Amino acid sequence: MNTDRGAHQEPPVRPAAAGRFGLWRHKTTVIAVLSLAAITLHLVLRFGFHTAPDITRIPLLATYVLGLPLLYELARNVLRREFGSDLLGGISIITSILLGEYLAGSIIVLMLSGGAALESYALASASSVLAALASRMPSVAHRKRGTEVADVGLDEIEVGDILVVHPHEICPVDGVVLEGHSVMDESYLTGEPFEMTKTAGSEVISGAINGTAALVIQATNRAADSRYAKIMEVMRESEATRPQLRRLGDHLGAIYTPIARAVAVAAWAISGETVRFLAVLVIATPCPLLLAIPIAIIGSISLCARRAIIVKSPVVLEQIAECRTAIFDKTGTLTYGAPQLTEQLAAPGVRQQETLTLVASLERYSKHPLARAIVAAATAEGLELPEASEVHEIPGEGTRGVVAGHRVLVTSRARLAAQQPATAAVMPPVEGGLECVVVIDGDYAATLRFRDAPRTESRSFVTHLGPRHRIARVMIVSGDRESEVRYLAEEVGITEVHAHQSPEEKLAIVRRETAAAKTLFVGDGINDAPAMMAATVGMAIGENSDVTAEAAGVVIMGNELEKVDEFMHISARMRTIALQSAVGGMALSIIGMGLAATGYLSPVGGALAQEVIDVLAVLNALRAAWPPSVAHDM
C-alpha cells in the first residue's frame, strides 16, 4: 500500500510589499474617513445646533482640500486618455464649488475616496498571498549530528544533512527517509489526494505535513532550490502580472461621461448661457454609478457572507457573469479528496462479501488512509465485523492478523509477487488509482482498488454550466496522474483534460485561456494559488489552505459545489440590479440634461431632480441584499 511520490520546495522568503498600492491605499482611506467625519460634523452643526451657515460650511470646505489628491489622480487619468465614471465625479466636484453645492460635492469626495480605497485594498491583497505562503514554512529545522539534535535556520541546511521531522510538523526540505514510519499529507503541493506512506527510502517533499510519528530524513536539496521555492517564485510572477479588470461603472461611465460633457458644452455654445452648462453638469452627476453600483455590490457581499461565501475582491461579483471558460482543479474540488473503495476483484471461488468482512475487521486497527476506506465500505454495506487478533502492521510489508480463524494479510502487489511469483498470473492487470491485495490463509484472495471519488453533485454541476451560465468550455487542470484525472473527467462529463501539471504549467494554461476569454478557476490547494491569481475570477473551495484563500477573489467556506453555483446566481442577480439602477438612473439623468440644456431646468432644479433620481437608484440597488428566489439550479 506504499504510495510514495516526490517533488520539491523552499524556505521562508520575505514577501513583496504592497508597493505602489500601499501609499495610495492609505491616502484614500484617510481621505474617506476624514470626509465622512466632516460631513457628519456639518450635519450635526446644521441640524443639531442650527449653527450659522458660514460655520457649518467649514467642514465641507475641508473635504475639498482633502479631495485634491483625488482630483490630481483624475487629471493624470485624463492625460493617459482614461475616462471613467469617476471623471464626471471630478467635474462635478468642481461644478459644486462654482454652484455653492458644498454638501453634494463633499459626498462625491467621500464616494470617490471610499471606492478607491476599497479597490486598492482588493488589489494589494495579492501581496498577502506571499506572506501566507512564507509563514506556512517553519523557520528552523532539527539537524542531527551524531547523537545530538540542534535547531538551525533553513538557510544553514546543506545537501546531505540529517534532519528530524517531528509528528505534525511541516517538512522543512526535500529529502529521503532514513528511519521511521509515518504518513505525510502532500496534497497541497502535488494535487495527490492521499496521505502518502513514508518508510526508509521514501522521498519526502518540503511543505508536506508529517503524520503521527517522527521521521529521520537526509536532505537532497537546499531549501532555496526546492519545489516550494519555485511555487513562491511563480506566485511573485503571477502577482506582478495579475490582470487589471475594468469595473462595470467604468464601462458605463466611458459611455455616459462623453454624452454628459457634449450636452453641457452644446447647451453653453448654442445658448451662450453659462448657467445651462452648470445645470446640465449638476443633473449629470453620476450618482447612480457612484452610489447604486457599490450599494448593489455591498448588498450582494453581505448576502454571500450569510450563505458562507466570502467575497474578498468585489470585482469578482461583476466579472464572473462574463466568464466563458471554467477551469477546475481535481482533488478536493470535483472530488472529496479522500480514497474510497471502488472495486473488489475476488479470486475464483472467493466470496467478495466474506473477504471484505475479514479485511475490514483487520484494518480497523490501522491508521492508513486505505484502511479507513475499507472499513467505511464495510460499514456502508452493514457488515458485522468480528474481532481480530495477532494484528501486526509492518512498514513496507502491510498488515497481518487472525480474523475468525483465518490468517489475513493485506499487502502490495509487488510484495506479494516477490514472495509468491505464481500469483502474478492470477492477479488482475494494473490500472489507474491505488490498490492493495488480500491473502487469506496463504492464498491470493482479492485485489481492492481505490480512487478519489467525485462529489455526488459534480456531474450535475459541470453539465449545467453551459446552459445556465453560458460557460463555453470546461476543463480540468490537475497535478494528479493522467489515469486518475481521465477517470474523474469521464465520471463528471469533462472532455478537456490537462494532467500532471506543475504550478508553473497550470499558470501558463490559465494565462493562455484568460487571454482568449474570461476565466473562472476553482481549486483548493497551494499548487492552485498562482493559477487562481491569474484567472479572471479565482475561487477557493473549502478551508484547506490560508495561501489559497488569500489568492482567491472568493472563498467557499464549505466543500459543496452548490455554493459555487449559488455565488454565480447571486452575481448574475447583482449585475442585473446594478444595471437597472445605473442605466435607469442615467436614462433619467439624460432626460434631465435635455431639459436643463433647453432652459427648462435650473441648476437648483437639476440638483433636486438628481436627488430624486439618486433615491430611486439606491432603493432599487438595495434589493441585491435580499435572498434570491432561486439559490442554485443544479
C-alpha positions, 0 to 999 in steps of 0.5 A: 500500500506504499504510495510514495511520490516526490517533488520539491520546495523552499524556505521562508522568503520575505514577501513583496510589499504592497508597493505602489498600492500601499501609499495610495491605499492609505491616502484614500482611506484617510481621505474617506474617513476624514470626509465622512467625519466632516460631513457628519460634523456639518450635519450635526452643526446644521441640524443639531445646533442650527449653527450659522451657515458660514460655520457649518460650511467649514467642514465641507470646505475641508473635504475639498482640500482633502479631495485634491489628491483625488482630483490630481489622480483624475487629471493624470487619468485624463492625460493617459486618455482614461475616462471613467465614471469617476471623471464626471465625479471630478467635474462635478466636484468642481461644478459644486464649488462654482454652484455653492453645492458644498454638501453634494460635492463633499459626498462625491469626495467621500464616494470617490475616496471610499471606492478607491480605497476599497479597490486598492485594498482588493488589489494589494491583497495579492501581496498577502498571498506571499506572506501566507505562503512564507509563514506556512514554512517553519523557520528552523529545522532539527539537524542531527549530528551524531547523537545530538539534535540542534535547531538551525535556520533553513538557510544553514541546511546543506545537501546531505544533512540529517534532519528530524521531522517531528509528528505534525510538523511541516517538512522543512526540505526535500529529502529521503527517509532514513528511519521511521514510519509515518504518513505525510499529507502532500496534497497541497503541493502535488494535487495527490489526494492521499496521505502518502506512506513514508518508510526508509527510502521514501522521498519526502517533499518540503511543505508536506505535513508529517503524520503521527510519528517522527521521521529521520530524513537526509536532505537532497536539496537546499531549501532555496532550490526546492519545489516550494521555492519555485511555487513562491517564485511563480506566485511573485510572477503571477502577482506582478502580472495579475490582470487589471479588470475594468469595473462595470461603472467604468464601462458605463461611465466611458459611455455616459461621461462623453454624452454628459460633457457634449450636452453641457458644452452644446447647451453653453455654445448654442445658448451662450448661457453659462448657467445651462452648462452648470445645470446640465453638469449638476443633473449629470452627476453620476450618482447612480454609478457612484452610489447604486453600483457599490450599494448593489455590490455591498448588498450582494457581499453581505448576502454571500457572507450569510450563505458562507461565501466570502467575497474578498475582491468585489470585482469578482461579483461583476466579472464572473457573469462574463466568464466563458471558460471554467477551469477546475482543479481535481482533488478536493474540488470535483472530488472529496479528496479522500480514497474510497473503495471502488472495486473488489476483484475476488479470486475464483471461488472467493466470496467478495462479501466474506473477504471484505468482512475479514479485511475490514475487521483487520484494518480497523486497527490501522491508521492508513488512509486505505484502511479507513476506506475499507472499513467505511465500505464495510460499514456502508454495506452493514457488515458485522465485523468480528474481532481480530487478533495477532494484528501486526502492521509492518512498514513496507510489508502491510498488515497481518492478523487472525480474523475468525480463524483465518490468517489475513494479510493485506499487502502490495502487489509487488510484495506479494509477487516477490514472495509468491511469483505464481500469483502474478498470473492470477492477479488482475492487470494494473490500472489507474488509482491505488490498490492493495491485495488480500491473502487469506490463509496463504492464498491470493484472495482479492485485489481492492482498488481505490480512487478519489471519488467525485462529489455526488453533485459534480456531474450535475454541476459541470453539465449545467454550466453551459446552459445556465451560465453560458460557460463555453468550455470546461476543463480540468487542470490537475497535478494528479496522474493522467489515469486518475484525472481521465477517470474523474473527467469521464465520471463528471462529463469533462472532455478537456483534460490537462494532467500532471501539471506543475504550478508553473504549467497550470499558470501558463494554461490559465494565462493562455485561456484568460487571454482568449476569454474570461476565466473562472478557476476553482481549486483548493490547494497551494499548487492552485494559488498562482493559477487562481491569481491569474484567472479572471475570477479565482475561487477557493473551495473549502478551508484547506489552505490560508495561501489559497484563500488569500489568492482567491477573489472568493472563498467557499467556506464549505466543500459543496459545489452548490455554493459555487453555483449559488455565488454565480446566481447571486452575481448574475442577480447583482449585475442585473440590479446594478444595471437597472439602477445605473442605466435607469438612473442615467436614462433619467439623468439624460432626460434631465440634461435635455431639459436643463440644456433647453432652459427648462431646468435650473441648476437648483432644479437639476440638483433636486431632480438628481436627488430624486433620481439618486433615491430611486437608484439606491432603493432599487440597488438595495434589493441585491441584499435580499435572498434570491428566489432561486439559490442554485439550479443544479 
